[in-house]
Amino acid sequence: MRTQVEQVIEVIRPAIQADNGDVVLHDVDEVTGIVTVELVGACVSCPASTVTLKAGLERILKDRVPGVTEVINSGETANAIGETPVSL
């Protein structure tokens, strides 16, 4: 499953990079189907990043990779517990 997710992200990546952002794959939980990514670059401060994540990345991964149930942004998880995501 992870290999399929990586392949799909590579197809999507140029569109995200065109807006000065990027996506980093952190984890694929094959039991729950949850894919953990981090949106970096311009995506960190972009108000449309949730749309990119859910309507873009998650929808495409669910369509193309059997078993994917959800895509979460590890940067949003850090924000929820009071940490600040840092991207270089």
C-alpha positions as CSV (number, residue, x, y, z in Angstrom):
1,M,0.0,0.0,0.0
2,R,2.8,2.4,0.9
3,T,4.4,2.1,-2.6
4,Q,1.0,2.9,-4.2
5,V,0.6,5.9,-2.0
6,E,4.1,7.1,-2.8
7,Q,3.4,6.7,-6.5
8,V,0.2,8.7,-6.3
9,I,1.8,11.5,-4.3
10,E,4.5,11.8,-7.0
11,V,1.8,12.4,-9.6
12,I,0.1,15.0,-7.4
13,R,3.3,16.7,-6.1
14,P,3.9,19.0,-9.2
15,A,0.5,20.7,-8.7
16,I,1.3,21.4,-5.1
17,Q,4.8,22.6,-5.9
18,A,3.4,24.9,-8.5
19,D,2.0,26.9,-5.6
20,N,5.3,26.8,-3.7
21,G,4.2,24.1,-1.4
22,D,5.0,20.4,-1.1
23,V,3.8,17.2,0.6
24,V,5.9,14.9,2.7
25,L,4.7,11.3,3.4
26,H,5.2,10.3,7.0
27,D,3.2,7.1,7.5
28,V,0.8,4.7,5.9
29,D,-1.1,2.6,8.4
30,E,-2.2,-0.4,6.5
31,V,-4.6,-1.6,9.2
32,T,-6.6,1.6,9.6
33,G,-6.0,3.0,6.1
34,I,-4.8,6.3,7.5
35,V,-2.1,8.2,5.6
36,T,-0.2,10.8,7.5
37,V,1.4,13.5,5.5
38,E,2.9,17.0,6.2
39,L,2.1,19.9,4.0
40,V,5.2,22.2,3.9
41,G,6.3,25.4,2.3
42,A,3.6,27.8,1.3
43,C,1.0,25.2,2.4
44,V,1.8,25.8,6.0
45,S,0.2,29.2,6.1
46,C,-2.2,28.8,3.2
47,P,-5.9,29.0,4.2
48,A,-6.7,26.5,1.3
49,S,-4.4,23.8,2.7
50,T,-7.4,21.9,4.2
51,V,-9.0,21.9,0.7
52,T,-5.8,20.7,-0.8
53,L,-5.5,17.9,1.8
54,K,-9.1,16.7,1.8
55,A,-10.7,17.5,-1.6
56,G,-7.4,16.9,-3.4
57,L,-5.0,14.5,-1.8
58,E,-7.4,12.4,0.2
59,R,-10.0,12.1,-2.6
60,I,-7.4,11.1,-5.2
61,L,-5.7,8.6,-2.8
62,K,-9.0,7.0,-1.9
63,D,-9.8,6.7,-5.6
64,R,-6.5,5.2,-6.6
65,V,-5.2,3.2,-3.6
66,P,-7.5,0.5,-2.2
67,G,-7.7,0.6,1.6
68,V,-7.0,4.3,2.1
69,T,-9.6,5.7,4.5
70,E,-8.3,9.1,5.5
71,V,-5.4,11.5,5.0
72,I,-4.3,13.6,7.9
73,N,-1.8,16.4,8.1
74,S,0.8,15.9,10.8
75,G,1.3,19.7,11.0
76,E,-2.4,20.2,11.9
77,T,-2.0,17.5,14.6
78,A,1.0,19.4,16.0
79,N,-1.0,22.7,16.0
80,A,-3.9,21.0,17.9
81,I,-1.6,20.1,20.8
82,G,0.2,23.5,20.8
83,E,3.3,22.7,18.8
84,T,4.4,24.7,15.8
85,P,5.3,22.8,12.7
86,V,8.6,23.9,11.2
87,S,9.6,23.4,7.6
88,L,12.9,24.3,6.1
